[in-house]
Amino acid sequence: MDMATLVKRVDSAATLSVIANSALAELGSPSCTPKSVAAIITKDPILSSKIIRTANSSLFGFIFKTADIETAIIRLGISRVRAITMGMAAGQLFRGTRQIGTYTPLRVWEHSVAVGIMAEVIAESASRKEVRELSGSALLAGLVHDIGIILEDQFMPDEFATVALHAAKEKLPIFRAEMPRWQFDHAGFGAAVLRRWRIPEDIAVAVAQHHSNYDRKDPILVHIVMMAEILASASGHGFTDVTTFPRTEFGHLQSRLGLMGRVFNNVRTTFDTRIKEALALFAVDEDTSDEDAGDEEEE
């Protein structure tokens, strides 16, 4: 199946909830206000409670608690609320129990949350102003960077199983096994789907290029997600298809993002303090009804 056909198939399915779609559309509107967003989000009790829980969490250090959704949105800011809303909606796609090698949907989601938090921490900690301005976008880009993997599994399960099993047996990153077979990989496919869902273009570009070689001309958000992928993979959270990264390119990323010396060490320390709470926030109930559970395990 070619990528354009697959994207249309995904887009025609009711993949994201109606409320999530409405909230994301409002969050992307130039006329968006905390009040207008709150009016939509309050229709979803689970999303509302998680927005309030995040605003009250130790992640952001507010002294006084709030139970008001509009106040919570003001505290977090529109970009972070957009990231959380998309993260909650996307996380529901990662249900299922089947395992192929080290791959399971929930392990991919755990990795995605780790990359999102790492990307946000990188943006907040960097010594370069243009990097710090991207914290909300960094969180969202990290959360959805591997959405293509889970959509491949859902919408072309047999083909995906063949590729994932080959990658597991040959100890290849999964994107290295996708491209020769399909002429596209999960990064490009995921970005194409996100564009159909009207996710901002800078997010889509970061998703599309997160497995590319380093190029200084690429947008900073691309480099944030690249670095977050490397560091989150090293942290051991969830499924990852990053095995090695050239030392020279890693140094270029550090310099480009302003992550040298104590700043770099602070990124790791801050991530360690946030990740447990973030994984609880974005937790997905495991769906044990998956008929494919346990199929195609690595031999």
N, C-alpha and C positions, 0 to 999 in steps of 0.2 A: 504493500500500500504506500502511495506517495504521501508526503507530509501535508500537502494542501488538502487532500481528501480526509486525512486523519484529523486535521484541525477542524474541518467542517463537521465531522462526526461528533467531536467533543463539544463544539459550540452549539450544536443542535440539541444536546442533552441538557437536562436541568441539573447542571453540575454544582452551581452555587445556590444557596437558599435565596428566596425572593427578597427577604429582608436584607441579607448581606449585599445583594446586587443593588438594592435601592440605596443602602447606606453608602456603598462605594461610589455610586453615581453622584450622590449629594456631596460626598467628601472631595470629589474631583471637580465640583462646580465652582466657578469664580465667586458666586454669591453665597457660598457655604458659610454658615455660622454655627457656633456651638449649639444654639437653640434649635436650628433646623436639623442638625445631625441627631440631637437628643430625641427629637420627635419621632425619628425613624427607629433608632436603636432601642428605645423603650418598648417597642413592640416585640422584642426578642428578650425574654427574661434572662436567658443564659448569657447572651452577649452583654447585656446591660450589667449583670453582676460581675462579669469578668473585667469590664472597663472600670467599674468602681473599685474592684479588688486591686487592679493594677495601680490605679491612682492612689490607693491607700497603702501600697506595698512598700517594703523597705528599699526597693529598687530606686525609688525617687526621693525618699527622705522627707516627705511632707510631715510636719508635726501633727497637724489636726486632720482627723479622719472626715470623710464626707460620705453621705449616702445619696447624694444628688447627682444624677447622671450628667447634667449640664455642667456642674462644677467639676466633675471628674474629667470631662472633655476639655475644659479650659485648662486644667492642670497639666494634662498630658500633651495638649497641642494637637492640631488637626492631622499632621503627618504621622504622629505616633498612633492616634486613634485609627487612622486608615490602615496602618500596618497591623494593628491588633485585630481589626475587623476582618481583614483579608486572611490573617493568620488563623483565626478561629474558623472561618469558612473553608480555607484550604485544608486545615487539619482533618476535617471530617472526610476528606477524600482518601486519607491514609489508613483506613480501616482494612482489616483482613489479616489472616494468619498464615497464609501460605509462605513457604520458605524456599528460596533458591540460593544455594550456597550460604553466604552470610546475609543475603537480602531478605528482609521482611518489610511490608509497608510501614509498620510502626517504627522500625529502626531507621528508615529513611526520614520519617518525620522528626524523630529525636535528633538526628543529624541536622535537619533543616532548622530546628529551633536553636541548636547550638551555633550554627552559622549566623543566624539572625542576631542572636545576642552578641556574638563575637563582633559582627560587623558594626552593631550599634556602639559597643564599647570602643572599638577602634576609632570610630568617628568622633566620639566624645573625648577620647584621650589624646588624639593626635595634636602635635604642636602646630600644624598648619591650619589656618583659619578656614580655608576652602574645604578642608576635610571635615572639620567640626560642624559645619553648616549642614551636613548630609546625614545626621544621625537617624532621623525618622525614615528617610528613604533607604538608608543602609539596613535598618531592621527589616523592612518589608522585602527588600531585594534578597536578603539572606533567607528569610522564611520561605520564599517561593522559588529559590534558585533551582531546586531539583523537582519541581512540580511535574516536569516532563516525564520523569521516571515513573511516577505513580499513574499518570494518565496513559502512558504506553502499556503498563500492566493491565489497566482497566479496559482499554478500548482495543487492544490487540494482544490479548493474554498469551496465546500460543506462540506468536512470533517473539514476544518479549521473553517468555520463558526460555526459548531456544538461545536467544542472545545472552541472557543473564547467566544461564548454565554454562555457556561457552566461556564467558568472562570469568566465572568462578573457577572452572577447571584449568584455564590457562593463566589464572592470576593476573588478569588484565583489568584496568579501569573499565567500567561498563561503557563509557562513551567511546572507548577504543574498539569495542566489539560492535557497537551500533552502526557507526559510520560505514564500514565496508559492506554491511548487509543491506542497509536501508538508504544510504546516501544522505542521511541526516542523523543527528544525535539528540539526546533529551534536552540539551541546552537550547538548541535552535528551535526544537519543537515546542518546548515550554514557553519560550519567548513569543512564538507565534500565537499560541493560545491566549497568553496574557494580553497581547495586543487586541485580540478579538473581544476580550473582557474589559477593554478600555483602561487597562492599567497604564500609568504614565510611561512614556517612551524611555525615560532614563532607567526605569526599573527593568523594562524588557531588554534593553541593550545589555545591562549588567548580567541578566540571566543568560542571554545568548552567548556572552563572551567569557563566562566564568571559567571555562576550561581552555581558553586561548593562551597563546604565548604572550609574555609581557610585551607591551608596546607603549612607550611613554605618551603617544598621541591619543591613547584611549581615554575616555572620561574617567575621572577620579572614582566614581562609584563602581566602575568595573574593577579597579584595583583594590578597593575596599573589600568587595566580595571575594576576589581572588585570595587576598591575605586571610580573610575570615575563614574561607574554605580550608586553607592550609593549617591554620592554628586550631580550628575546631576539629579537624580530622586527627590532629596530633593529640587532642584531649581525650579521644577514645569514646566520644558520645555517638552512638548509633552507627548506621551503615554509611560508609564512605567509599567513593571510587577514586580518591586521590591516594596515590602510593608514594610518589617522590616528586620533588620540585627542585629544579636547578638552583644551586646555591647563589649563582650570580643574579638570576632573576629575583630570587627572594630578597637579596640586598637592594636591588632596584626598587622593589615594592616598599621596603622599609623606608628608604630615602624619600620616595615619592609621597608617602603618606605621613612622614614626620613621626616615625615610630622608633627612634633611636634611643639607646641607653635606657635610662630609668623609665622613660615613657613606654617603651616596649614591655618592660617588666610589669609596669602598672596595668597594662592591658590584660595580661594573664591573671594577675591577682584579682582585678575587678571582675573578670569573667568567672573566676572560680566562686566568687561571692554571689553572683547572680544566677548561675545556670540552674541550680536546683529549684529555686522559686519559679524561674521561667518555664522549666519543664512541667511543673505542676500547673502553672497557669494555662499552658497550651496543651495539656494532656488530652488524649483522645481515648474514649472508651473502646476497648478492643472488641471487634465484631467477630464472634466465634461461629457465625453462620456461613462463613465463606466456604463454598463447596470445594474450592481448590486447595483447602488447607492441607499442607504437608506434601503437595504435589511437587514433582520435579526437584526434589532435594538433591543437593550435590552428592554424587556417588563417591 
